[in-house]
Amino acid sequence: MDGPGPLGDFLQARRARLRPEDVGLRDFGARRRVAGLRREELAQLAGVSVSYYARLEQGMSRGASAEVLDAIARALRLDGHEREHLDRLAGAARRTPRARRPRPEKLHDETRDLLRTVDAPALVLGRRSDVLAWNPLGHALLGGHLDFHAPDDPARRPNMSRMLFLDPHNRELYVEWKRKIRAAVGNLRISVGRHPDDPLLAELIGELTMKSPEFVSLWGDHRVQPCDAAAYELRHPVVGTVTVTQQTLSIARSPDQLLIVCTTPADSSDARALALLRQVSSGLVVQGDRVAVRVGEGERAAERPVERLREDGDARVDEPVVQRLGVVGVQPQRHS
């Protein structure tokens, strides 16, 4: 095995976060060559030999028992999510890796039916955060600048992690972009623990490492925190500022897939913004920095650059674009 591997990397990162005083050890003031606890200190707390713990961190031992993992988890002060992640990494280290390129992920018909019945913005993510499908409102809210049908083609599927780190539209969309990318990295960490031998997942991590300094910083921290539900304020180019709660739901038929639903409080300004987006998204086309609105028969479609519309004085920043376009008689545009 080359290098410590995911298990060793995780143990080293968690050990580096602890100080002697955090775990009740005396620090005699001697200069410490590494951040956090020394290996011998952690081994002492866990009740295992220093040489055995060193082999675990170095990727030279794959047979850690459940009792040893429990002791190490307690010594490292792991929370529940981190403890589960440790178990997954240890289990993967025991298995012989199989070099096999996985097949493209598929969406069950039942999942597609479920997505179609969701009235709120929604999308389905695969285990690598690929967008496997979205409903029209989910597409309009989170990816309106992309082709609605792109998820149907595995070669063109948008990837939510890639979009968050590398797509300027998403950096602008999330007011608290740094908080959103931190949550995305936490979910990626869990996926790597579950699928350590997935070459496509490794390629995604490698690409983000090469192209995003922010990703490098967050990935090196080894934090494991799933995002079950979180509220995010969005700066949407069509409806202005809107706050939604992104709720993550597991899919029983496909454990590696997640249904993401964006909700708002009933009768709130945010709910009205989504209602407006629903109204116009059936006739709104976003291409690059331009917005075109399909209107009724005999009327001309309005088209202007988005940024110019928001900043040239004709419309205020955060004011819904469609109000300034004066859209009337919008006709539905079918997503076939």
C-alpha positions in Angstrom: 0.0 0.0 0.0 1.3 3.5 -1.0 1.0 6.0 1.8 -1.3 5.8 4.9 -4.5 5.6 2.9 -7.9 7.2 3.8 -7.9 5.5 7.3 -4.4 6.7 8.2 -5.1 10.2 6.8 -8.2 10.5 8.9 -6.5 9.3 12.1 -3.6 11.7 11.7 -6.0 14.7 11.0 -8.1 13.9 14.1 -5.1 13.4 16.3 -3.7 16.8 15.1 -6.8 18.6 16.4 -6.4 17.5 20.0 -4.1 19.2 22.5 -2.8 17.5 25.7 -5.0 19.7 27.9 -8.1 18.6 25.9 -7.7 15.0 27.1 -6.4 15.6 30.6 -2.7 15.1 29.8 0.0 17.4 31.3 2.0 19.5 28.9 5.5 20.0 30.3 6.3 22.8 27.9 8.7 20.9 25.8 8.7 22.0 22.1 6.3 19.7 20.1 7.4 18.9 16.6 3.8 18.2 15.4 0.5 19.8 16.0 -1.8 18.0 18.4 -1.2 14.8 20.4 1.8 12.6 19.8 1.2 9.1 18.6 2.4 7.7 21.9 0.0 9.9 23.8 -2.9 8.8 21.7 -1.9 5.2 22.1 -1.7 5.6 25.8 -5.2 7.0 25.9 -6.6 4.2 23.7 -4.8 1.5 25.7 -3.0 0.1 22.7 0.7 -0.2 21.9 2.5 2.6 20.2 3.8 0.4 17.5 0.4 -1.0 16.7 -1.2 2.5 16.5 1.6 3.7 14.4 1.0 0.8 11.9 -2.7 1.8 11.7 -1.8 5.4 10.8 0.8 4.3 8.3 -1.6 1.9 6.5 0.4 -1.1 7.5 -2.3 -2.8 9.6 -5.8 -3.6 8.3 -7.2 -5.8 11.0 -8.3 -3.4 13.7 -11.0 -5.0 15.9 -14.2 -3.3 16.9 -12.9 -3.0 20.4 -9.7 -1.3 19.3 -11.7 1.1 17.1 -14.0 1.9 20.0 -11.0 2.8 22.2 -9.4 4.9 19.5 -12.6 6.7 18.8 -13.0 7.6 22.5 -9.4 8.8 22.7 -9.9 11.0 19.6 -13.2 12.4 21.0 -15.0 11.4 17.8 -18.7 12.3 17.4 -21.3 9.9 16.1 -20.8 10.8 12.4 -17.0 10.6 12.7 -17.3 7.3 14.5 -19.3 5.8 11.7 -16.8 7.2 9.2 -14.0 5.5 11.1 -15.8 2.2 10.9 -16.3 2.6 7.1 -12.7 3.4 6.5 -11.5 0.5 8.7 -13.9 -1.9 6.9 -12.6 -0.7 3.5 -9.0 -1.2 4.6 -9.8 -4.8 5.3 -11.1 -5.4 1.8 -8.9 -6.0 -1.2 -9.5 -3.1 -3.6 -10.9 -4.0 -7.0 -9.8 -1.9 -9.9 -13.1 -1.7 -11.8 -14.7 1.3 -13.5 -18.3 1.6 -12.2 -21.3 1.8 -14.4 -23.1 5.1 -14.7 -25.7 5.5 -12.0 -29.3 5.1 -13.0 -32.5 6.5 -11.6 -35.3 4.0 -10.8 -38.6 4.8 -12.4 -40.2 5.0 -8.9 -37.7 7.6 -7.9 -38.5 9.6 -11.1 -42.2 9.3 -10.3 -41.5 10.6 -6.7 -39.5 13.5 -8.1 -42.4 14.4 -10.4 -44.9 14.6 -7.5 -42.7 17.0 -5.4 -44.2 20.5 -5.8 -41.1 22.2 -4.3 -37.7 22.6 -6.0 -36.1 19.2 -5.9 -33.3 17.1 -7.4 -31.7 13.7 -7.0 -28.0 13.4 -6.4 -25.9 10.3 -6.9 -23.1 9.0 -4.7 -20.5 11.4 -6.3 -22.9 14.4 -6.1 -23.9 14.0 -9.8 -27.3 15.5 -10.6 -29.3 12.4 -11.8 -32.5 14.4 -12.2 -34.3 17.6 -11.2 -37.8 18.8 -11.5 -38.4 22.0 -13.5 -38.5 24.2 -10.4 -35.3 22.7 -8.9 -33.6 23.3 -12.2 -34.8 26.9 -12.4 -33.7 27.6 -8.8 -30.3 25.9 -8.7 -29.2 25.3 -12.3 -31.2 27.4 -14.7 -28.1 28.4 -16.7 -27.6 24.7 -17.6 -29.5 22.4 -19.9 -32.6 20.9 -18.2 -32.0 17.5 -19.9 -28.2 17.3 -19.1 -28.8 14.8 -16.2 -30.2 12.3 -18.7 -26.8 11.9 -20.4 -24.1 10.4 -18.0 -21.4 12.2 -20.0 -23.0 15.6 -19.5 -24.4 15.3 -16.0 -23.9 18.4 -13.8 -22.0 17.6 -10.6 -23.1 19.6 -7.6 -19.7 19.6 -6.0 -18.0 20.7 -9.2 -20.7 23.4 -9.7 -20.2 24.8 -6.1 -16.4 25.1 -6.4 -15.9 25.8 -10.1 -19.0 27.5 -11.5 -19.1 31.3 -10.9 -22.9 31.1 -11.1 -23.1 29.0 -7.9 -20.5 31.1 -6.1 -22.7 34.1 -6.8 -25.9 32.2 -6.0 -25.1 31.3 -2.4 -24.8 34.3 0.0 -23.0 32.1 2.5 -21.0 30.3 -0.2 -18.2 29.2 2.2 -20.7 27.6 4.5 -22.3 25.7 1.6 -19.0 24.4 0.3 -18.0 23.2 3.8 -21.2 21.1 3.9 -20.5 19.8 0.4 -17.0 18.6 1.5 -18.4 16.9 4.5 -20.8 14.9 2.3 -17.9 14.0 0.0 -15.9 12.7 2.9 -18.7 10.4 3.8 -19.0 9.2 0.2 -15.2 8.5 0.0 -15.5 6.4 3.2 -18.3 4.4 1.7 -16.7 4.0 -1.7 -12.9 4.3 -1.2 -12.2 2.4 -4.4 -14.5 4.4 -6.8 -12.2 5.7 -9.5 -14.7 8.3 -10.7 -15.0 9.7 -7.2 -11.2 9.8 -7.0 -11.1 11.7 -10.3 -13.6 14.2 -8.9 -11.5 14.8 -5.8 -8.4 15.1 -7.9 -10.0 17.7 -10.2 -11.2 19.8 -7.4 -7.8 19.6 -5.7 -6.1 20.9 -8.8 -8.6 23.6 -9.6 -9.8 25.0 -6.2 -7.6 26.2 -3.3 -10.8 26.4 -1.2 -11.4 22.7 -1.7 -7.8 21.8 -0.8 -8.1 23.7 2.5 -11.4 22.1 3.5 -10.5 18.6 2.3 -7.3 18.5 4.3 -9.3 19.2 7.5 -11.0 15.8 7.3 -14.2 17.0 8.9 -17.1 14.6 8.6 -20.5 16.2 8.9 -23.6 15.2 6.8 -25.9 18.0 5.7 -29.4 16.8 6.7 -31.1 20.2 6.6 -29.8 23.7 6.3 -31.2 27.1 5.4 -29.4 29.1 2.7 -30.0 32.6 1.4 -29.8 32.7 -2.4 -29.2 35.6 -4.8 -31.3 34.4 -7.7 -31.0 36.2 -11.1 -34.7 36.0 -11.7 -36.5 36.4 -8.4 -33.9 38.2 -6.3 -33.1 37.2 -2.8 -34.8 34.0 -1.5 -34.1 31.8 1.5 -34.7 28.1 1.3 -34.1 25.1 3.6 -32.4 22.4 1.7 -33.5 19.1 3.2 -31.7 15.8 2.4 -33.8 12.7 2.2 -32.5 9.1 1.7 -34.1 6.9 -1.0 -34.9 3.4 0.2 -34.6 1.8 -3.3 -31.2 3.5 -3.9 -29.2 3.9 -0.7 -26.4 5.8 -2.5 -28.8 8.4 -3.9 -30.3 11.4 -2.1 -33.4 13.5 -2.7 -32.8 17.2 -2.0 -35.9 19.3 -1.5 -35.9 23.1 -1.1 -38.6 24.3 1.2 -39.9 27.6 2.5 -42.3 28.6 5.3 -46.0 28.8 4.1 -47.2 32.3 3.1 -43.8 33.8 3.4 -42.1 36.2 1.0 -39.7 33.3 0.1 -42.7 31.1 -0.8 -44.1 33.9 -3.0 -40.7 34.2 -4.7 -40.7 30.5 -5.5 -44.3 30.8 -6.8 -43.1 33.6 -9.1 -40.2 31.5 -10.3 -42.6 28.6 -10.9 -44.8 30.9 -13.0 -42.1 32.2 -15.2 -39.7 29.2 -15.4 -42.1 27.5 -17.8 -41.3 30.3 -20.2 -37.9 31.5 -19.1 -34.7 30.6 -20.9 -31.3 31.5 -19.4 -28.4 31.3 -21.8 -25.0 32.7 -20.6 -25.7 36.2 -19.3 -29.0 36.7 -21.2 -32.6 36.0 -20.2 -35.4 35.5 -22.7 -39.0 35.1 -21.8 -41.5 33.4 -24.0 -44.7 35.3 -24.1 -48.1 34.9 -25.6 -48.8 34.6 -29.3 -48.4 37.9 -31.2 -46.2 39.4 -28.5 -42.5 39.9 -28.7 -40.1 38.0 -26.3 -38.2 40.3 -24.0 -34.4 39.7 -23.9 -31.7 41.6 -22.1 -28.4 40.8 -20.4 -29.1 39.8 -16.8 -26.2 41.8 -15.2 -27.0 44.9 -17.2 -30.7 44.7 -16.2 -29.7 44.5 -12.5 -27.1 47.2 -12.6 -27.8 49.7 -15.3 -30.2 51.7 -13.2 -33.4 50.4 -14.9 -33.8 47.8 -12.1 -32.5 47.6 -8.6 -30.2 44.8 -7.4 -32.3 42.0 -5.9 -35.4 43.2 -7.7 -37.1 40.3 -9.6 -36.0 40.5 -13.2 -39.4 39.5 -14.5 -41.1 42.5 -13.0 -38.9 44.8 -15.1 -39.4 42.7 -18.2 -43.2 43.3 -18.0 -44.0 39.7 -18.7 -47.7 39.1 -19.7 -49.5 36.1 -21.1 -46.7 33.6 -20.3 -47.3 30.3 -21.9 -46.0 27.0 -20.4 -42.9 25.5 -22.0 -43.0 21.7 -21.9 -40.0 19.8 -20.7 -40.2 16.7 -22.8 
